[in-house]
Amino acid sequence: MRKLFSTGLIVAALAAPSMVSAEQLKGLNVLVTSGDAQTQMMAMVLSTMTINKHKKAVNLTLCGPAGDLAIKDMPSTPVKKPDGKSPTPKMAMMGLIKAGAKVELCPLYLPNAGKDQSALVEGVTIAQPPMVAAKLLDSEFNNLTF
């Protein structure tokens, strides 16, 4: 019995800091590189929940194939949700921008796509690598990669 009690105390002591930390977090850094629409949409859904339900900040950085989301004239594939609606990841991203998320595009994307900043969706800016690195190292934010 004593051993079980001791084990329970150890588990509680280890779990408590992570529960407190979650409340103290400022938000999420979300790095999206996948061109897969379902993967992109999951990144957008979790980011939306972070802003709307948990009132935390979201820094979203798009790189590689996911960079297409930041381009005005690039299509985005609809993703069927359990409720039957079929929004696109780009629509969800635009909602995130309106909700206050900071959305940035990898600086390598535009020159390699033969485009310039005029091609960007309103609200998307070009990422500055030193700033992105600083955000990723900020212990007050959790990092997610899709």
Beta strands, then each sheet from edge to edge (+ up, - down):
strand 1: 27-32
strand 2: 57-62
strand 3: 102-105
strand 4: 124-126
strand 5: 141-145
sheet 1: 4+ 3+ 2+ 1+ 5+
end
